[in-house]
Amino acid sequence: MSINFLKLKEQFPANDIEWRVQRAGKKNEKVWALVLAYVTNRAIMERLDDIVGPADWKNEFTPGPHGGVMCGLSLRIGEEWVTKWDGADNTDIEAVKGGISSAMKRTAVQWGVGRYLYNLDAPFAKVSDKGSHRDSFTDKSGGNQKVWFKWDPPALPKWALPGNATAQKESPEGNYKNQTQGLKDKLKEEPGAAKPEAIKDTITKEQWCELNTLLTENNIKSGELCSVFKVAKPSELLISDVDSINKWISEEVDKQSQDNDSSTKHAREIEAYAKKIGVTITAVKRHMKVSKLVDIPADKVEALYKWIYDQVVTEI
């Protein structure tokens, strides 16, 4: 079964995001705090169960080289396990448990889970006496005294919530509209000027690297993508088409998954039939010139059943 990596990277609801204070201080007698956002471990595990499958992912933990915890997160891709690693220091509260939790979150980002949160600017928390969270900092300007304060997390921007196709601070379409509007305004000042042509911005190298990674991970050729979007080469793809490209890749991954499920079903049925008739699997694979039964094309299955039957009839 193919993994839809685009769905792994999708945004999470606000209640699946937790925040921690990165830095805090005091200015003009008012406390301020910069906070960072993370996906909860529960939400990460549910995302992996839903997209990858409960039996097709696993994690393991080892001590870090200089303390802390290392987490290895493995996904079953085809018939192989692929593992990515990251680590974290133990935390001040429940040190080992906190270190394991943080290491898991960091490693999940290696697979794209919650990676979009890295695009957030470090926002300020809402500090008030009615805050739902409590934290502290050392006030160096006040004799190194520990200052406690309460705070609430900020609201996530719209692009960081579910339902947005791309997790970017500013949509490419918005940039495109701003540029075209500027050109239109300039031409209005010139009597008799020709109507402006639409400005077509092509994707950046970074955007192509991300798209190409998705294509490679899902065995989709870049030529297929170019053909669908009617361009000669990837560098001609448009920023305004990025959302459509991501959607197309996701649909292709779903098709592959359905095809793989169908191939697996055919393989099991062929194996069962061959064993029942008394024909070895090796003989079937040799006849079809494949190394695995799942590689047998769907349009060859019916003819294969006849061939298997004919082997028994011939022997009789």
C-alpha positions as CSV (number, residue, x, y, z in Angstrom):
1,M,0.0,0.0,0.0
2,S,1.4,3.4,-1.0
3,I,1.7,6.2,1.6
4,N,0.0,9.5,0.8
5,F,2.8,11.8,2.1
6,L,0.7,14.9,1.2
7,K,-1.9,13.8,3.7
8,L,0.8,13.2,6.3
9,K,1.8,16.9,5.9
10,E,-1.7,18.3,6.2
11,Q,-2.5,20.9,8.9
12,F,-4.0,19.9,12.2
13,P,-7.0,21.4,14.1
14,A,-6.1,24.0,16.7
15,N,-6.9,21.7,19.5
16,D,-4.2,19.3,18.4
17,I,-1.6,22.0,18.8
18,E,0.3,22.7,22.0
19,W,2.4,25.7,22.9
20,R,5.5,26.3,25.0
21,V,7.3,29.5,26.0
22,Q,10.5,29.9,24.1
23,R,11.5,33.2,25.8
24,A,10.0,35.6,28.2
25,G,10.8,38.9,29.9
26,K,9.5,42.3,31.1
27,K,9.4,45.6,29.4
28,N,7.8,48.8,30.9
29,E,6.7,46.6,33.8
30,K,4.7,44.4,31.4
31,V,5.5,40.7,31.0
32,W,5.9,39.4,27.4
33,A,6.4,35.8,26.2
34,L,7.3,34.4,22.8
35,V,5.8,30.9,22.2
36,L,6.4,28.0,19.9
37,A,3.7,25.6,18.5
38,Y,4.0,21.8,18.4
39,V,1.6,18.9,17.4
40,T,0.6,16.7,20.3
41,N,2.0,13.2,20.4
42,R,-1.6,11.8,20.4
43,A,-2.4,13.7,17.2
44,I,0.8,12.4,15.6
45,M,0.0,8.8,16.4
46,E,-3.6,9.2,15.1
47,R,-2.3,10.7,11.9
48,L,0.1,7.8,11.4
49,D,-2.6,5.3,12.1
50,D,-5.0,6.9,9.6
51,I,-2.5,7.5,6.8
52,V,0.1,4.8,7.2
53,G,-1.8,2.2,9.1
54,P,-1.4,1.0,12.7
55,A,0.7,-2.0,11.7
56,D,2.9,-0.1,9.2
57,W,4.7,2.3,11.5
58,K,6.8,1.9,14.7
59,N,9.1,4.0,16.9
60,E,12.1,3.2,19.1
61,F,14.1,5.2,21.6
62,T,17.8,5.2,22.5
63,P,19.9,7.5,24.8
64,G,21.3,10.5,23.0
65,P,25.1,10.8,22.4
66,H,25.4,13.7,24.9
67,G,22.3,12.9,27.0
68,G,18.6,13.3,26.2
69,V,16.7,10.9,24.0
70,M,16.9,9.8,20.3
71,C,13.7,8.6,18.6
72,G,13.6,6.5,15.4
73,L,10.3,6.6,13.5
74,S,10.0,3.8,10.9
75,L,7.4,3.5,8.1
76,R,6.9,0.4,6.1
77,I,7.3,1.5,2.4
78,G,6.5,-1.3,0.1
79,E,8.3,-4.3,1.6
80,E,11.0,-2.3,3.5
81,W,11.1,-0.4,6.7
82,V,12.5,3.1,6.4
83,T,13.7,4.9,9.6
84,K,14.3,8.6,10.3
85,W,15.9,9.8,13.5
86,D,15.9,13.0,15.6
87,G,16.4,13.7,19.3
88,A,15.7,16.1,22.2
89,D,17.0,16.9,25.6
90,N,15.2,15.7,28.7
91,T,12.8,18.3,30.1
92,D,12.7,20.0,33.5
93,I,9.4,18.4,34.4
94,E,9.2,14.6,34.1
95,A,12.6,14.6,32.5
96,V,12.6,11.2,30.7
97,K,8.9,11.2,29.7
98,G,9.3,14.8,28.4
99,G,12.4,13.9,26.5
100,I,10.7,10.9,24.8
101,S,7.7,13.1,23.9
102,S,9.8,15.9,22.4
103,A,12.0,13.4,20.5
104,M,8.9,11.8,18.9
105,K,7.6,15.2,17.8
106,R,10.9,16.2,16.2
107,T,11.2,12.9,14.4
108,A,7.7,13.1,13.1
109,V,8.7,16.4,11.4
110,Q,11.3,14.5,9.5
111,W,8.4,12.7,7.8
112,G,6.6,16.0,7.2
113,V,4.1,15.7,10.1
114,G,3.6,19.2,11.5
115,R,6.5,20.6,9.5
116,Y,4.3,23.5,8.4
117,L,4.5,24.9,11.9
118,Y,8.1,25.8,11.3
119,N,6.7,28.5,9.0
120,L,5.1,30.3,11.9
121,D,6.9,33.4,13.2
122,A,7.5,33.1,16.9
123,P,4.3,34.8,18.1
124,F,3.6,36.5,21.4
125,A,1.4,34.8,23.9
126,K,-1.6,36.7,25.5
127,V,-0.3,37.4,29.0
128,S,-3.0,38.1,31.6
129,D,-4.0,37.1,35.1
130,K,-6.8,34.9,33.7
131,G,-4.4,32.9,31.4
132,S,-4.9,29.1,31.2
133,H,-1.1,28.4,31.3
134,R,1.5,29.3,34.0
135,D,5.2,29.9,33.4
136,S,8.1,31.8,34.8
137,F,11.4,33.5,33.9
138,T,14.3,35.0,35.7
139,D,14.2,38.8,35.8
140,K,17.8,39.9,35.5
141,S,17.0,43.5,35.7
142,G,15.2,42.9,39.0
143,G,17.9,41.2,41.0
144,N,17.5,37.7,39.3
145,Q,14.1,37.2,40.8
146,K,11.8,34.5,39.4
147,V,8.7,36.0,37.9
148,W,5.6,33.9,37.4
149,F,2.9,34.8,34.9
150,K,-0.2,33.4,33.2
151,W,-0.8,33.3,29.5
152,D,-3.0,32.0,26.7
153,P,-1.7,30.8,23.3
154,P,-2.2,33.1,20.2
155,A,-4.7,32.2,17.5
156,L,-3.2,30.3,14.5
157,P,-3.3,32.0,11.1
158,K,-5.7,30.7,8.5
159,W,-3.0,29.1,6.4
160,A,-2.0,26.9,9.4
161,L,-5.5,25.4,9.8
162,P,-7.2,22.4,8.0
163,G,-8.8,23.1,4.7
164,N,-5.9,25.1,3.2
165,A,-4.1,23.3,0.4
166,T,-0.7,24.8,1.1
167,A,0.8,25.7,4.5
168,Q,2.4,29.0,3.5
169,K,2.4,32.4,5.3
170,E,1.3,34.2,2.1
171,S,-0.5,32.6,-0.8
172,P,1.2,32.7,-4.2
173,E,-2.2,33.8,-5.6
174,G,-2.1,36.9,-3.4
175,N,1.4,37.9,-4.5
176,Y,0.3,37.4,-8.1
177,K,-2.7,39.6,-7.7
178,N,-0.6,42.4,-6.0
179,Q,1.9,42.3,-8.9
180,T,-0.8,42.4,-11.7
181,Q,-2.7,45.2,-9.9
182,G,0.5,47.3,-9.7
183,L,1.1,46.9,-13.4
184,K,-2.6,47.8,-14.2
185,D,-2.3,51.0,-12.1
186,K,0.9,52.0,-13.9
187,L,-0.7,51.5,-17.3
188,K,-3.7,53.6,-16.3
189,E,-1.4,56.5,-16.1
190,E,-0.3,56.1,-19.7
191,P,-3.0,57.2,-22.2
192,G,-3.5,54.6,-25.0
193,A,-1.5,52.0,-23.3
194,A,-2.1,48.4,-24.3
195,K,-3.9,46.1,-21.9
196,P,-1.5,44.3,-19.5
197,E,-0.7,40.7,-20.1
198,A,-1.1,38.4,-17.1
199,I,2.1,38.0,-15.1
200,K,2.9,34.4,-14.9
201,D,5.4,33.7,-12.1
202,T,7.0,30.3,-12.2
203,I,7.7,28.1,-9.2
204,T,10.9,28.6,-7.1
205,K,13.7,26.1,-6.8
206,E,12.5,25.4,-3.2
207,Q,9.0,24.7,-4.4
208,W,10.2,22.3,-7.1
209,C,12.5,20.5,-4.7
210,E,9.5,19.8,-2.4
211,L,7.2,18.7,-5.3
212,N,10.0,16.6,-6.8
213,T,10.4,14.8,-3.4
214,L,6.7,14.0,-3.4
215,L,7.0,12.7,-7.0
216,T,10.0,10.5,-6.2
217,E,8.5,9.1,-3.0
218,N,5.4,8.0,-4.9
219,N,7.1,6.8,-8.1
220,I,5.6,9.5,-10.3
221,K,7.6,10.7,-13.2
222,S,8.1,14.5,-13.6
223,G,7.3,14.1,-17.3
224,E,3.8,13.0,-16.4
225,L,3.3,16.1,-14.3
226,C,4.6,18.4,-17.1
227,S,2.3,16.7,-19.6
228,V,-0.8,17.2,-17.4
229,F,0.0,20.9,-16.8
230,K,1.1,21.4,-20.4
231,V,4.7,22.6,-19.9
232,A,7.9,21.5,-21.5
233,K,9.9,21.3,-18.3
234,P,9.4,21.6,-14.5
235,S,10.9,25.1,-14.3
236,E,7.9,26.4,-16.4
237,L,5.3,25.3,-13.8
238,L,3.4,28.2,-12.4
239,I,3.1,29.3,-8.8
240,S,-0.6,29.7,-9.3
241,D,-0.8,26.0,-10.2
242,V,0.9,24.7,-7.0
243,D,-2.4,23.9,-5.2
244,S,-3.6,22.1,-8.3
245,I,-0.3,20.2,-8.6
246,N,-0.5,19.1,-5.0
247,K,-4.1,17.9,-5.5
248,W,-3.1,16.0,-8.7
249,I,-0.2,14.2,-6.9
250,S,-2.6,13.3,-4.1
251,E,-5.1,11.8,-6.5
252,E,-2.3,9.9,-8.3
253,V,-1.2,8.4,-4.9
254,D,-4.7,7.3,-4.2
255,K,-4.9,5.6,-7.6
256,Q,-1.7,3.8,-6.9
257,S,-3.0,2.7,-3.6
258,Q,-6.1,1.3,-5.2
259,D,-4.1,-0.4,-7.9
260,N,-1.7,-1.9,-5.3
261,D,-4.6,-3.2,-3.2
262,S,-6.1,-4.8,-6.4
263,S,-2.7,-6.4,-7.3
264,T,-2.3,-7.8,-3.8
265,K,-5.8,-9.3,-4.0
266,H,-5.1,-10.9,-7.4
267,A,-1.8,-12.2,-6.1
268,R,-3.4,-13.9,-3.2
269,E,-6.1,-15.4,-5.4
270,I,-3.6,-16.7,-8.0
271,E,-1.5,-18.2,-5.2
272,A,-4.5,-20.0,-3.7
273,Y,-5.6,-21.3,-7.0
274,A,-2.2,-22.5,-8.1
275,K,-1.7,-24.4,-4.8
276,K,-5.2,-25.9,-5.1
277,I,-4.5,-27.1,-8.6
278,G,-0.9,-28.3,-7.7
279,V,1.2,-25.8,-9.7
280,T,4.1,-24.3,-7.9
281,I,4.4,-20.5,-7.4
282,T,7.9,-20.6,-8.9
283,A,6.5,-22.1,-12.1
284,V,3.8,-19.3,-12.3
285,K,6.4,-16.5,-11.8
286,R,8.7,-18.1,-14.4
287,H,5.9,-18.3,-16.9
288,M,4.9,-14.7,-16.3
289,K,8.5,-13.5,-16.1
290,V,8.0,-11.7,-12.8
291,S,9.8,-11.9,-9.5
292,K,6.6,-11.3,-7.4
293,L,3.0,-12.3,-8.0
294,V,1.8,-8.7,-7.4
295,D,3.8,-7.6,-10.5
296,I,1.4,-9.6,-12.8
297,P,-0.6,-7.1,-14.9
298,A,-4.3,-7.2,-14.2
299,D,-5.1,-7.8,-17.9
300,K,-3.0,-11.0,-17.9
301,V,-4.7,-12.6,-14.9
302,E,-7.5,-14.3,-16.8
303,A,-5.1,-15.9,-19.3
304,L,-2.9,-17.0,-16.4
305,Y,-5.8,-18.9,-14.8
306,K,-6.2,-20.8,-18.1
307,W,-2.5,-21.5,-18.3
308,I,-2.5,-22.9,-14.7
309,Y,-5.5,-25.1,-15.5
310,D,-3.9,-26.3,-18.7
311,Q,-0.8,-27.5,-16.8
312,V,-3.0,-29.9,-14.8
313,V,-4.9,-31.1,-17.9
314,T,-1.6,-31.7,-19.8
315,E,-0.2,-33.8,-16.9
316,I,-3.4,-35.9,-16.9
